[in-house]
Amino acid sequence: MPDHSKHAFAVLHFPPGSHAGCTRSTITLRAARLVGGAILGLCMLCVVPAAKAQNASPAAQTASPAAPNASPAAPNASPAAQNGVTSDAGTADRAGETASSGAATPPLELPLDGSEGRELLLREFRPRSLLKVPETAIERARFWTVDIHTHFFYRQRHNRQALEDFVDLMDRNRIAVCCSLDGKLGSQLDEHLAFLWKDHRDRFAVFANIDWQGDGQEDRPETWACQRPGFAQRTAEALARAKQRGISGVKVFKRFGLGYRDAAGELLRVDDPRWDPIWQACGELDLPVLIHTADPLAFFQPIDKTNERWEELSRHPDWSFYNDQPEDDFPTREALFEARNRVIERHPNTRFIAAHMASSGEDLSKLARWLDRYPNLYVDPSSRINELGRQPYTARDFLIRYADRVLFGTDGPWPEVRVRYYWRFFETRDEYFPYSEKAFPPQGLWRIYGVHLPEDVLRKIYRDNAARLIPGIAERLKAVEGETDF
């Protein structure tokens, strides 16, 4: 993945008194990504008062540190430039800039809190719904459930108390088993198995990860293990040993295709034939491959006023894979999908679970075509009820039609509030409710609707498909159900 710290930058300097409570601040931001006068931005440190052009929407020259969306030289730029807004090229906005009408435009009145006629920062937008509709309080899933997509190492870092607290949450919510996807081959797998299985082997299955780097240097991909002859065969042998120890699958992270590089500095290709022995071994070992390829469509589009995930990307500019800098060389989203699908087609005896609705939650018709074409392809809805829940009719039809191909997952461990939003989404007809416990809204400016799935569909998605496809799940389900009074 390119180092975004090398991108062109602009630096905004705020003199004393330019913002309440601010003496002097400098915000660094990726240049040329804000469409001037289009949308109110995010401000993590200070606000640059923006101009309001006649017959134009309000603009705010605001930015979070490292935000991808600011341009100090945008059209109708802030008259606050008279206070010293400069770019790294040494240019300065001049005081008294005029709008298209030729009249000087007044600065925005601070604070930008939306009160008493003042403008509002997008990051402070907190609408309270006035809808009066039924709300269903669900405290646990309809059936004992298997969450096939969790990250107990990367989210909890082997914190014993955090694990015990989440096991209690699992009991309350009828989560029988979680699959932790964080078992990188080597010492991390050893430690992860020991940590999770010390007291709770019947509650956690573990997926192994391919160690592409090995003992190579992180910033020198030519030294990585995957560049050496025989890597795929050695990995297949390591997976066979891990299977004997009880792992249940293999997880492939999205940096495979978007981050890891070869000796020449090129991104590793998902469908490179060099890796075929790994996928073949997974089929022979009965280890499903849970693969994350690409990301939401918005992450591959320009970060401008038309991007529906602008607010999210402004907080996480490193999530953008849009090539807008000379050094960017990200493959297109379609190229990534095509490469993944070629691997799936070449290995019909290996089961692939495409994470996050195969990164196609915005277009379920495309996903349906893939499922129809590749009988060894499955999906999970982890971190995508925000996408499914804004298209409840289409999503419901899809989930019913492909009930045998969807395995429940959350991308957790999450707080209990968010876990219960999953039950509410799958089981109720509730309208316009949050998909996350975080401030409105973390992954798109919308709320979601329940799809009220039939019980036989719920049972398949919640548990039966996982018990059928993933080694070790059926036995764990039986053990947990036999020990409880639920």
BELNORCOR-V266820 format. One record per backbone hydrogen bond with DSSP energy under -1.0 kcal/mol. CO is the residue of the C=O (numbers start at 0). NH is the residue of the N-H. Records with the same first field share a line. If there is no record, write none. Layout:
CO: NH ; NH
This chain:
2: 5
3: 6
7: 30
9: 28
11: 26
14: 17
18: 21
21: 16
24: 13
26: 11
27: 65
28: 9
34: 37
50: 58
52: 55
59: 61
62: 43
63: 66
66: 29
70: 73
77: 80
78: 81
79: 82
80: 83
84: 92
86: 89
90: 86
96: 104
98: 101
102: 98
110: 112
111: 120
114: 117
118: 113
120: 123
121: 124
144: 175 ; 176
146: 178
148: 410
149: 180
150: 154
152: 156
158: 162
159: 163
160: 164
161: 165
162: 166
163: 167
164: 168
165: 169
166: 170
167: 171
168: 172
169: 174
172: 140
173: 144
176: 146
177: 204
178: 149
179: 206
181: 183
182: 208
183: 188
185: 189
186: 190
187: 191
188: 192
189: 193
190: 194
191: 195
192: 196
195: 199
199: 202
202: 177
204: 179
205: 247
206: 182
207: 250
208: 184
209: 211
211: 225
212: 215 ; 224
216: 219
219: 222
220: 223
223: 226
224: 227
227: 230
229: 233
230: 234
231: 235
232: 236
233: 237
234: 238
235: 239
236: 240
237: 241
238: 242
239: 243
241: 246
242: 245
248: 207
249: 289
251: 291
252: 255
254: 256 ; 258 ; 259
259: 267
261: 264
265: 261
268: 271
271: 274
272: 275
274: 277 ; 278
275: 279
276: 280
277: 281
278: 282
279: 283
280: 284
281: 286
287: 249
288: 352
289: 251
290: 354
295: 298
296: 299
297: 300
298: 320
301: 303
303: 306
306: 309
308: 312
309: 313
311: 315
315: 318
316: 319
321: 323
324: 327
331: 335
332: 336
333: 337
334: 338
335: 339
336: 340
337: 341
338: 342
339: 343
340: 344
341: 345
342: 346
346: 349
350: 288
351: 377
352: 290
353: 357 ; 379
355: 358
356: 359
359: 362
362: 366
363: 367
364: 368
365: 369
366: 370
367: 371
368: 372
369: 373
373: 376
375: 351
377: 353
378: 406
379: 356
380: 383
383: 387
384: 388
387: 390
388: 448
390: 394
391: 395
392: 396
393: 397
394: 398
395: 399
396: 400
397: 401
399: 402
401: 404
404: 378
407: 147
411: 150
414: 418
415: 419
416: 420
417: 421
418: 422
419: 423
420: 424
421: 425
422: 426
423: 427
424: 450
425: 452
427: 451
429: 449
432: 447
443: 445
447: 432
453: 457
454: 458
455: 459
456: 460
457: 461
458: 462 ; 463
459: 464
460: 407
461: 145
462: 466
463: 467
464: 468
465: 469
469: 472
471: 475
472: 476
473: 477
474: 478
475: 479
476: 480
477: 481
